[in-house]
Amino acid sequence: MTEIRFLRKKSKATKFVLFLGGCLHFVLPAKSQQALTLQQAINIALEKSFNIQISKNDLYIDRINNNIGVAGGLPTVTGSVSVTESLNSLNQKLSNGNNTNRNNTASNAASGGITGSILLYNGLRVYATKNRLNELEKQSTQLLNAQIQNTIAAVMVKYYDIVRQQNYIRTLQQSIEVTQKRKEIIDVRKSVGLANNADTYQAQIDLNNSVEELQNQQLILDLGISDLVNLMSEKPGTRYAISDTIIPDTSLRLDSVMSAIRYNPQLQAANEQVSVNEWLEKETAAQRYPSVRVNGGYNYSRNQSSAGLTLLNQLYGPFVGLSLSIPIYNGGIYKRQQQTAAATTNTARVQMQSLQNDLQTSAVRNWEAYQNILQRLQSAQQNFKLADDLVQLNLKKLQLGNATILDFRVAQQSFEQAGYQLVNLTYAAKAAEIELKRLASQLGI
């Protein structure tokens, strides 16, 4: 077979440069983009996330309500003032024979006072309520921590998904470059009569298909960046440039993950819910006990009339008293409320155990996937290297006329598939790693 030397002419080199420039037009946006690192994306999301803001507001509300006054343990003080002017007709007959009959008699009544009341005992209900409010604040803190971990995990997964899509594009660009070289070889062979128009047309069709696939991949990348912008709660349409690599962490251990699950904020929040219900159960039980209050204050009363038996009556001075309230019978409502509260506590305890089991199961499943992917990554890396070498070998053989176009296309497809497989496995390993760290609450800020 006649050997054909692959000599690049100036015109072909120019076309190739223009072609790659057209490809890069789809990969690089027309507008300048702000560079974005993973840490920056996480920081922006933590600062602007709507879900985190809502969780912070919930914690703020529970922190305000966690007060002894809300629990009913502080005194209550009320003041009152009343002034009444009246105009009446008076017809009064006394036993001593004195009679009074007068129209339009003016009278004035004024009263005021300050009353204070403090609870001395109500079956320790105030104590139980204060502890319940304290547990609610702790629960909101854990829910906020869980939301932070979930936000970090979501941003990391989407960020690395964008890196994956960029790696797809690089694989396609390398394949397009090889396709362009193949077309140039066929053009040279045709010029010396060793190739026909069918080979040239097929090479151009393959090149056009590769460019179209690159454009589709660029669309997927743009949509991924839009999703990341949404996760970061940034303004829609904001564009970022990401340049990063995916490096799985191989230092994870299942025993450390399983032992750290008990610190998972979701599980901690479920445990706090059990405590909340237990204190609520004690609150309900306290309704069946007597309540003792001390009441005191200062009263002032003044009544003045222009006619009648009493022209002026004025009273003022302090007072103090003790009130006792004993629930005797109300149809068994308090008893049933206590039984319902106890059942609710049992439900919360079962839900916590169920959540713990789900978290542990998820950790085991992700660990098994994580280990399997790490093992497959080694062979995927070897396959990608072999596929790249095979393409280069077939390219040289095609130059020498020792390989068919079909052989070259099979080798090129193997290269693309090996590249996709390697990128997918690397991303899957990173996603499993992120989920394991989320379950163990080990995603750093």
Buried (B, 14 or more C-beta within 10 A) or exposed (E): EEEBEBEEEEEBEEBBEEBBEEBEEBBEEEEEBEEBEBEBBBBBBBEBBEBBEEBBEBBEEBBEEBEEEEBEBEEEEEEEEEEEEEEBEBEEEEEEEEEEEEEEBEBBBBBBBBBBBBBEBBBBBBBBBBBBBBBBBBBBBBBBBBBBBBBBBBBBBBBBBBBBBBBBBEBBBBBBBBBBBBBBBBBBBBEEEBBEEEBBEBBBEBBEEBBEBBBEBBEEBBEBBBBBBEBBBBEEEBBBEBEEEBEBEEEBEBEEBBEBBBEBBBBBBBBBBBBBBBBBBBBBBBBBBEBBBBBBBBBBBBBBBBBEEEEEEEEEEEEEEEEEEEEEEEEEEBBEBBEEBBEBBEEBBEEBEEBBEEBBEBBEEBBEBBBBBBEBBEEBBEBBEEBBEBBBBBBEBBBBBEBEBEBBBEBBEBBBBBBBBBBBBBBBBBBBBBBBBBBBBBBEE
